[in-house]
Amino acid sequence: MTSRFAAALVALLSNFLFVSAVSAEPIVRYSTSGRPGNWLLDFSVTNTLGVPNLNIYFFGVRLPEHDTFAPDGWIDAVERNWTNAIYGGSATVYTNNWIVPTQGDPSDIDMGATLSGFRSRVTAVAAPTSVQWFAFAAPPGFPDSTIRYEGSDHFNSAENPGFEGVASPTPEPTSLLLAGLGLACYLRRRYHASV
């Protein structure tokens, strides 16, 4: 009975992991450096869409001011007050936006790849603890391509899916170390209590 339960659980988890890999919005994180009144946020975008040749080419964040630096192959988008409302997304106004000048450019973010260097300066006293973001993906040859995103977590079309979310800061190595030590102590205590 236990082995059947374990086999069913493994099958369920593998189905969940497969579906997640095929329909998962991009992962956006950022690191913060600087000091009060002069913060530099460095965003990284990971293409987790799970569809070959469906590459991220347009990305933006909502911050109180516009001051950007683009990674190689990307440019500061002309549209500084971008909203996705007309495409079926939210009415959030994104102030710092980057785009690849030509679709199908090698600078697009390919499936499974991560690109960082989307940087913005913020002059607030406190660094942001979360940032709203959006991203669009499309295949080379769009709109004449047959490549489609099959997930249900996007807006706009399956051939040119858009995504919106909230970015979290990248955990600092010290925080990860402390969390790991806490988990190890907890597991050790449970082990000794059960013996």
C-alpha positions as CSV (number, residue, x, y, z in Angstrom):
1,M,0.0,0.0,0.0
2,T,2.8,2.4,0.9
3,S,4.7,1.7,-2.4
4,R,1.5,2.4,-4.4
5,F,1.0,5.7,-2.6
6,A,4.6,6.6,-3.2
7,A,4.4,5.8,-6.9
8,A,1.2,7.8,-7.2
9,L,2.8,10.7,-5.4
10,V,5.9,10.6,-7.7
11,A,3.6,10.5,-10.8
12,L,1.6,13.4,-9.6
13,L,4.7,15.5,-8.8
14,S,6.3,14.7,-12.1
15,N,3.1,15.8,-14.0
16,F,3.0,19.0,-11.9
17,L,6.7,19.7,-12.7
18,F,6.2,19.0,-16.4
19,V,3.2,21.3,-16.6
20,S,5.0,24.0,-14.6
21,A,7.9,23.9,-17.0
22,V,5.6,24.4,-20.0
23,S,3.5,27.2,-18.5
24,A,5.4,29.3,-16.1
25,E,5.8,33.1,-16.2
26,P,9.4,34.5,-16.3
27,I,11.3,34.8,-13.1
28,V,12.4,38.4,-12.3
29,R,14.7,39.2,-9.4
30,Y,16.9,42.1,-8.5
31,S,19.9,43.1,-6.3
32,T,20.3,46.4,-4.6
33,S,23.5,48.3,-4.0
34,G,24.2,51.9,-3.0
35,R,23.0,54.0,-0.1
36,P,19.9,56.0,0.9
37,G,19.1,58.5,-1.9
38,N,21.2,56.7,-4.5
39,W,20.2,53.0,-4.9
40,L,21.1,51.0,-7.9
41,L,18.7,48.1,-8.7
42,D,20.0,45.4,-11.1
43,F,17.2,43.2,-12.5
44,S,17.7,39.7,-13.9
45,V,15.1,38.0,-16.1
46,T,14.9,34.3,-16.6
47,N,12.9,32.8,-19.5
48,T,11.0,29.9,-17.9
49,L,8.2,29.7,-20.6
50,G,9.4,26.3,-21.7
51,V,8.8,26.9,-25.4
52,P,11.8,26.9,-27.7
53,N,12.3,30.1,-29.7
54,L,9.7,32.0,-27.7
55,N,12.1,34.6,-26.5
56,I,11.7,37.6,-24.2
57,Y,12.3,40.9,-26.1
58,F,10.5,43.6,-24.0
59,F,10.8,44.1,-20.2
60,G,9.9,46.9,-17.8
61,V,9.5,47.8,-14.2
62,R,7.5,50.3,-12.2
63,L,9.6,52.7,-10.1
64,P,9.1,56.2,-8.9
65,E,11.5,57.7,-11.5
66,H,13.1,57.0,-14.8
67,D,16.9,56.4,-14.8
68,T,17.9,53.3,-16.7
69,F,21.0,51.4,-18.0
70,A,20.5,48.7,-20.6
71,P,22.3,45.4,-20.9
72,D,24.2,44.7,-24.2
73,G,21.9,44.4,-27.2
74,W,19.0,46.1,-25.4
75,I,18.0,49.8,-25.5
76,D,16.0,52.1,-23.2
77,A,12.5,51.9,-24.6
78,V,11.2,55.2,-26.0
79,E,7.8,54.6,-24.2
80,R,8.5,55.7,-20.6
81,N,5.0,55.4,-19.3
82,W,4.0,52.0,-20.7
83,T,0.8,50.3,-19.7
84,N,-0.5,46.8,-20.7
85,A,-4.2,47.7,-20.4
86,I,-4.9,47.8,-24.2
87,Y,-3.3,44.3,-24.5
88,G,-5.4,42.8,-21.7
89,G,-3.0,43.4,-18.9
90,S,-3.2,45.7,-15.9
91,A,-3.4,49.5,-16.1
92,T,-0.1,49.7,-14.1
93,V,2.2,52.4,-15.5
94,Y,5.8,51.1,-16.0
95,T,8.4,53.8,-16.0
96,N,11.6,52.0,-16.8
97,N,11.4,49.8,-19.9
98,W,13.9,48.0,-22.1
99,I,13.5,46.5,-25.5
100,V,15.6,44.6,-28.1
101,P,15.7,46.9,-31.2
102,T,15.0,44.0,-33.7
103,Q,12.8,41.0,-32.9
104,G,14.7,37.7,-33.4
105,D,17.9,39.5,-32.3
106,P,20.5,37.3,-30.5
107,S,20.0,39.5,-27.5
108,D,16.5,38.1,-26.9
109,I,16.3,36.0,-23.7
110,D,16.1,32.4,-25.0
111,M,14.3,29.5,-23.2
112,G,16.1,28.7,-20.0
113,A,18.5,31.7,-20.2
114,T,18.9,34.5,-17.7
115,L,19.9,38.0,-18.5
116,S,20.9,40.6,-16.0
117,G,22.0,44.2,-16.4
118,F,18.6,45.9,-16.5
119,R,19.6,48.6,-14.1
120,S,17.6,51.5,-12.6
121,R,18.7,54.2,-10.2
122,V,16.3,55.2,-7.4
123,T,16.7,58.3,-5.2
124,A,14.4,57.2,-2.4
125,V,15.6,57.1,1.2
126,A,14.7,53.4,1.4
127,A,15.4,50.8,-1.3
128,P,12.3,49.1,-2.7
129,T,11.4,45.7,-1.1
130,S,9.4,44.6,-4.2
131,V,9.0,46.0,-7.7
132,Q,6.2,45.4,-10.2
133,W,7.3,44.2,-13.7
134,F,6.1,43.1,-17.1
135,A,7.7,41.1,-20.0
136,F,6.6,40.2,-23.5
137,A,7.9,37.2,-25.5
138,A,7.7,36.4,-29.2
139,P,9.3,34.0,-31.7
140,P,11.5,35.0,-34.6
141,G,9.3,35.7,-37.6
142,F,6.4,36.9,-35.4
143,P,3.5,37.5,-36.4
144,D,3.9,34.8,-39.1
145,S,5.2,32.1,-36.7
146,T,3.3,29.1,-35.5
147,I,5.1,29.0,-32.2
148,R,2.6,29.5,-29.3
149,Y,2.6,29.7,-25.6
150,E,0.1,27.2,-24.2
151,G,0.0,28.4,-20.5
152,S,-3.0,30.2,-19.0
153,D,-1.0,32.8,-17.0
154,H,-0.5,35.3,-19.8
155,F,-2.3,38.2,-21.4
156,N,-2.4,39.3,-25.0
157,S,-2.0,36.5,-27.7
158,A,-0.4,33.1,-27.4
159,E,2.0,34.1,-30.2
160,N,3.0,37.3,-28.3
161,P,2.3,36.5,-24.6
162,G,2.7,39.2,-22.0
163,F,3.3,38.6,-18.3
164,E,3.1,40.8,-15.2
165,G,4.3,40.1,-11.7
166,V,6.2,41.4,-8.6
167,A,9.9,41.0,-8.3
168,S,11.6,40.1,-5.1
169,P,15.2,41.0,-4.1
170,T,17.8,38.3,-4.6
171,P,18.5,36.8,-1.2
172,E,21.9,37.8,0.0
173,P,24.4,35.0,0.7
174,T,24.4,35.8,4.4
175,S,20.6,35.4,4.6
176,L,20.8,32.1,2.7
177,L,23.5,30.9,5.1
178,L,21.5,31.9,8.2
179,A,18.3,30.2,6.8
180,G,20.3,27.0,6.1
181,L,21.8,27.0,9.6
182,G,18.4,27.4,11.1
183,L,17.0,24.6,9.0
184,A,20.0,22.3,10.0
185,C,19.5,23.1,13.7
186,Y,15.8,22.4,13.5
187,L,16.3,19.1,11.7
188,R,19.0,18.1,14.1
189,R,16.8,18.8,17.1
190,R,13.9,16.8,15.5
191,Y,16.2,13.9,14.8
192,H,17.5,13.8,18.4
193,A,14.0,14.2,19.8
194,S,12.8,11.1,17.9
195,V,15.8,8.9,18.9
